[in-house]
Amino acid sequence: MTGQYKGDVTPEQAWDQLANNDNTVLVDVRTLAEWKCVGEPDLSSLSKCAKYIEWVSFPDGAPNVNFLDHLMKAVPNKDTTIYFLCRTGVRSVAAAIAATNAGYENSFNILQGFEGAPDEKGHRGRKTGWQALDLPWTH
């Protein structure tokens, strides 16, 4: 990872940009298991659909060596503004850097991710992140 991505945004900022800018896309880089067992962002009220591209595979956590190929198919226009989302905002940084290095200069990381930090009882999705902020999502 040699490059730098465009920056970090809050989940609310990402939602606002997705709602108000046609040339934006949300790329969820969590695993299939996370999408199916935890939930998915719901952009249907914006007449958009998130793109789902694993950064690592489940259950072994191996890097997705085809990530950039999948990204180029899902988002062919490199001028598109991309907001990357993962569970807590770590994998999405790596994805934003990789995308930037591949020519997607408007790549952003969504801070706190989909589930955010755990609460006092160790439960995610209640304190910070997309779910806790009650942004649209489906289970």
Backbone as numpy.savetxt, mean C-alpha at the origin, in Angstrom:
# Nx Ny Nz CAx CAy CAz Cx Cy Cz
18.61 -1.32 -2.66 17.76 -0.14 -2.66 18.66 1.10 -2.66
18.74 1.72 -3.79 19.65 2.85 -3.90 18.93 4.19 -3.94
17.70 4.21 -4.38 17.00 5.48 -4.56 16.19 5.89 -3.35
15.53 7.00 -3.50 14.66 7.50 -2.46 13.28 7.68 -3.07
12.26 7.38 -2.32 10.90 7.54 -2.81 10.42 8.96 -2.53
9.25 9.31 -3.05 8.75 10.69 -2.99 8.47 11.16 -1.56
7.96 10.26 -0.70 7.69 10.67 0.67 6.67 9.80 1.36
6.37 10.19 2.60 5.40 9.48 3.43 4.13 10.32 3.54
3.00 9.65 3.55 1.72 10.33 3.76 0.92 9.54 4.79
0.01 10.21 5.44 -0.89 9.53 6.36 -1.95 8.78 5.55
-2.62 7.84 6.16 -3.71 7.18 5.44 -4.77 8.19 4.95
-5.08 9.20 5.77 -6.08 10.19 5.36 -5.60 11.00 4.15
-4.32 11.36 4.14 -3.78 12.09 2.99 -3.83 11.24 1.72
-3.50 9.96 1.85 -3.58 9.06 0.69 -5.02 8.98 0.20
-5.97 8.82 1.11 -7.38 8.74 0.73 -7.81 10.01 0.00
-7.44 11.17 0.54 -7.81 12.45 -0.08 -7.24 12.55 -1.49
-5.98 12.15 -1.68 -5.38 12.21 -3.00 -6.03 11.21 -3.96
-6.32 10.02 -3.47 -7.00 9.03 -4.30 -8.38 9.52 -4.70
-9.04 10.25 -3.80 -10.39 10.77 -4.08 -10.38 11.95 -5.04
-9.32 12.74 -5.01 -9.32 14.01 -5.74 -8.39 14.07 -6.94
-7.69 12.99 -7.23 -6.74 12.99 -8.34 -6.92 11.70 -9.13
-7.32 11.85 -10.37 -7.56 10.67 -11.21 -6.30 9.87 -11.49
-5.15 10.52 -11.49 -3.90 9.84 -11.83 -3.21 9.28 -10.58
-3.99 8.64 -9.73 -3.47 8.03 -8.51 -3.95 6.59 -8.41
-3.14 5.78 -7.74 -3.50 4.38 -7.54 -2.97 3.93 -6.18
-3.69 3.03 -5.56 -3.26 2.41 -4.31 -2.76 1.02 -4.63
-1.53 0.72 -4.22 -0.97 -0.62 -4.39 -0.75 -1.21 -3.00
-1.49 -2.27 -2.71 -1.40 -2.96 -1.43 -0.37 -4.08 -1.59
0.72 -4.01 -0.82 1.82 -4.96 -0.99 1.84 -6.04 0.10
0.74 -6.17 0.83 0.67 -7.24 1.84 0.52 -8.59 1.14
0.38 -9.64 1.91 0.26 -10.98 1.35 -1.20 -11.35 1.10
-1.39 -12.36 0.27 -2.74 -12.88 0.02 -3.43 -13.23 1.33
-2.71 -13.84 2.26 -3.30 -14.20 3.55 -3.79 -12.95 4.29
-3.02 -11.88 4.24 -3.44 -10.64 4.92 -4.67 -10.05 4.26
-4.71 -10.06 2.92 -5.88 -9.52 2.23 -7.13 -10.29 2.59
-7.01 -11.61 2.61 -8.18 -12.45 2.84 -8.58 -12.57 4.31
-7.61 -12.57 5.21 -7.91 -12.79 6.64 -8.07 -11.50 7.43
-7.45 -10.42 7.00 -7.50 -9.16 7.75 -8.46 -8.18 7.10
-8.41 -8.07 5.80 -9.28 -7.14 5.08 -8.54 -6.40 3.99
-9.29 -5.65 3.21 -8.75 -4.93 2.08 -9.30 -3.51 2.05
-8.50 -2.55 1.60 -9.04 -1.20 1.43 -10.14 -1.23 0.37
-11.18 -0.47 0.59 -12.32 -0.44 -0.34 -12.38 0.93 -1.00
-12.00 0.98 -2.26 -12.00 2.24 -3.01 -13.20 2.36 -3.93
-14.20 1.50 -3.74 -15.34 1.49 -4.66 -16.10 2.81 -4.66
-16.15 3.53 -3.55 -16.85 4.82 -3.52 -16.11 5.87 -4.34
-14.85 5.59 -4.68 -14.05 6.48 -5.52 -14.04 6.02 -6.97
-14.79 4.94 -7.25 -14.80 4.30 -8.58 -13.39 3.85 -8.96
-12.66 3.35 -7.97 -11.32 2.82 -8.18 -11.21 1.46 -7.50
-10.19 0.72 -7.89 -9.86 -0.55 -7.26 -8.39 -0.52 -6.88
-8.09 -1.02 -5.71 -6.69 -1.15 -5.31 -6.03 -2.21 -6.17
-4.73 -2.10 -6.32 -3.92 -3.13 -6.99 -3.26 -3.95 -5.89
-3.24 -5.25 -6.05 -2.69 -6.15 -5.03 -1.48 -6.87 -5.59
-0.31 -6.53 -5.03 0.94 -7.14 -5.48 1.77 -7.45 -4.23
1.95 -8.72 -3.93 2.72 -9.09 -2.75 4.17 -8.62 -2.87
4.68 -8.04 -1.78 6.10 -7.69 -1.69 6.90 -8.93 -1.30
6.36 -9.69 -0.36 6.90 -11.00 0.04 5.77 -12.01 -0.01
6.13 -13.27 -0.13 5.11 -14.31 -0.20 4.83 -14.91 1.17
3.65 -15.45 1.30 3.24 -16.14 2.53 3.23 -17.62 2.23
3.66 -18.50 3.10 4.08 -18.25 4.48 5.59 -18.08 4.66
6.37 -18.26 3.60 7.83 -18.29 3.79 8.49 -16.92 3.86
7.78 -15.85 3.47 8.35 -14.51 3.54 9.41 -14.24 2.49
9.45 -15.08 1.46 10.44 -14.89 0.39 10.06 -13.66 -0.44
11.05 -12.87 -0.83 10.76 -11.70 -1.67 10.07 -12.10 -2.97
9.15 -11.29 -3.42 8.49 -11.51 -4.69 9.41 -10.98 -5.79
10.12 -11.88 -6.43 11.10 -11.48 -7.47 10.41 -10.90 -8.69
9.11 -11.09 -8.80 8.36 -10.56 -9.94 7.60 -9.27 -9.59
7.91 -8.68 -8.44 7.18 -7.50 -7.99 7.14 -6.40 -9.05
8.29 -6.02 -9.57 8.32 -4.93 -10.55 7.61 -5.28 -11.85
7.72 -6.53 -12.28 6.98 -6.96 -13.48 5.48 -6.83 -13.25
5.02 -7.26 -12.08 3.59 -7.16 -11.76 3.17 -5.69 -11.65
4.03 -4.86 -11.06 3.71 -3.43 -10.95 3.59 -2.80 -12.33
4.50 -3.13 -13.24 4.47 -2.54 -14.58 3.22 -2.96 -15.35
2.73 -4.15 -15.08 1.48 -4.59 -15.72 0.28 -3.90 -15.09
0.30 -3.75 -13.77 -0.83 -3.15 -13.06 -0.89 -1.63 -13.24
0.29 -1.00 -13.35 0.38 0.46 -13.48 1.38 0.77 -14.61
0.93 0.69 -15.85 1.85 0.87 -16.97 2.38 2.30 -17.12
1.62 3.29 -16.68 2.03 4.69 -16.81 2.92 5.08 -15.63
4.19 5.29 -15.91 5.13 5.60 -14.82 4.95 7.01 -14.25
4.09 7.82 -14.85 3.77 9.14 -14.30 2.67 9.08 -13.25
2.06 7.92 -13.09 1.00 7.74 -12.10 1.56 7.93 -10.70
0.77 8.56 -9.84 1.13 8.69 -8.43 0.66 7.42 -7.73
1.59 6.73 -7.08 1.29 5.46 -6.43 1.43 5.60 -4.93
0.42 5.14 -4.21 0.46 5.08 -2.75 0.57 3.62 -2.36
1.69 3.27 -1.72 1.95 1.89 -1.32 1.49 1.67 0.11
0.79 0.55 0.32 0.21 0.21 1.61 0.65 -1.19 2.02
1.06 -1.35 3.28 1.32 -2.68 3.84 0.66 -2.73 5.22
1.07 -3.62 6.09 0.43 -3.74 7.40 0.73 -2.55 8.28
2.02 -2.16 8.35 2.41 -1.11 9.30 3.24 0.00 8.67
3.52 -0.06 7.39 4.30 0.98 6.73 5.77 0.67 6.61
6.15 -0.61 6.64 7.56 -1.00 6.48 7.80 -1.58 5.10
7.08 -2.62 4.74 7.24 -3.21 3.40 6.91 -2.19 2.32
5.96 -1.31 2.62 5.56 -0.32 1.62 6.67 0.69 1.35
7.55 0.95 2.31 8.71 1.81 2.06 9.62 1.11 1.05
9.90 -0.16 1.27 10.76 -0.90 0.36 10.15 -0.95 -1.04
8.84 -1.13 -1.12 8.16 -1.16 -2.42 8.23 0.20 -3.11
8.05 1.27 -2.34 8.13 2.62 -2.91 9.53 2.92 -3.43
10.55 2.47 -2.71 11.93 2.66 -3.17 12.18 1.87 -4.46
11.75 0.61 -4.48 11.93 -0.21 -5.68 11.21 0.40 -6.87
9.98 0.89 -6.65 9.22 1.50 -7.73 9.92 2.77 -8.23
10.43 3.57 -7.32 11.15 4.79 -7.70 12.36 4.43 -8.55
13.11 3.43 -8.13 14.29 2.98 -8.88 13.91 2.46 -10.26
12.66 2.00 -10.41 12.19 1.49 -11.71 11.57 2.59 -12.57
11.61 3.84 -12.08 11.12 4.95 -12.89 9.79 5.54 -12.46
9.16 4.99 -11.43 7.92 5.55 -10.90 8.29 6.63 -9.87
8.46 7.85 -10.36 9.00 8.91 -9.52 8.01 9.46 -8.49
6.73 9.14 -8.64 5.71 9.63 -7.72 5.21 8.49 -6.83
6.15 7.87 -6.13 5.85 6.73 -5.26 5.87 7.18 -3.80
4.78 6.92 -3.10 4.63 7.32 -1.70 4.39 6.11 -0.81
4.82 6.21 0.42 4.55 5.22 1.46 3.41 5.75 2.32
2.47 4.86 2.65 1.39 5.23 3.57 1.83 4.85 4.98
2.06 5.87 5.79 2.46 5.67 7.19 1.41 4.86 7.94
1.85 4.06 8.89 0.97 3.27 9.76 0.34 2.08 9.05
0.32 2.08 7.73 -0.20 0.95 6.97 -1.68 0.69 7.17
-2.07 -0.54 6.88 -3.48 -0.93 6.98 -3.90 -1.17 8.42
-3.03 -1.83 9.20 -3.39 -2.19 10.57 -2.76 -1.31 11.64
-1.63 -0.69 11.35 -0.98 0.17 12.32 -0.37 -0.55 13.50
-0.03 0.22 14.51 0.63 -0.31 15.71 -0.37 -1.07 16.58
0.12 -2.04 17.34 -0.78 -2.77 18.24 -1.21 -1.90 19.42
-2.41 -2.18 19.93 -2.88 -1.49 21.13 -2.31 -2.17 22.37
-2.78 -1.77 23.54 -2.27 -2.31 24.81 -2.44 -3.82 24.92
-3.43 -4.37 24.22 -3.69 -5.81 24.27 -3.05 -6.56 23.09
-2.28 -5.84 22.29 -1.60 -6.47 21.17 -2.42 -6.57 19.90
-3.61 -5.97 19.89 -4.47 -6.02 18.71 -4.16 -4.86 17.78
-4.07 -5.17 16.52 -3.82 -4.14 15.50 -5.15 -3.68 14.90
-5.10 -2.57 14.19 -6.29 -2.07 13.51 -7.21 -1.27 14.39
-6.78 -0.97 15.61 -7.64 -0.25 16.56 -7.04 1.07 17.01
-5.74 1.21 16.82 -5.04 2.39 17.35 -4.61 3.34 16.24
-3.93 2.81 15.24 -3.46 3.61 14.10 -3.68 2.82 12.82
-3.49 3.49 11.71 -3.60 2.83 10.41 -4.96 3.00 9.76
-5.06 2.50 8.54 -6.25 2.61 7.69 -7.49 2.15 8.43
-7.45 0.96 9.05 -8.61 0.42 9.74 -9.03 1.29 10.92
-8.08 1.65 11.77 -8.39 2.41 12.98 -8.97 3.78 12.64
-8.57 4.34 11.51 -9.08 5.64 11.09 -10.44 5.52 10.43
-10.92 4.29 10.32 -12.23 4.01 9.76 -12.36 4.45 8.30
-11.23 4.37 7.58 -11.30 4.56 6.14 -11.97 3.32 5.55
-12.63 3.44 4.41 -13.37 2.31 3.88 -12.52 1.05 3.65
-13.03 -0.07 4.14 -12.36 -1.34 3.94 -13.39 -2.46 4.03
-13.04 -3.60 3.49 -13.91 -4.77 3.54 -13.16 -5.92 4.17
-13.91 -6.84 4.72 -13.29 -8.03 5.31 -13.67 -9.24 4.49
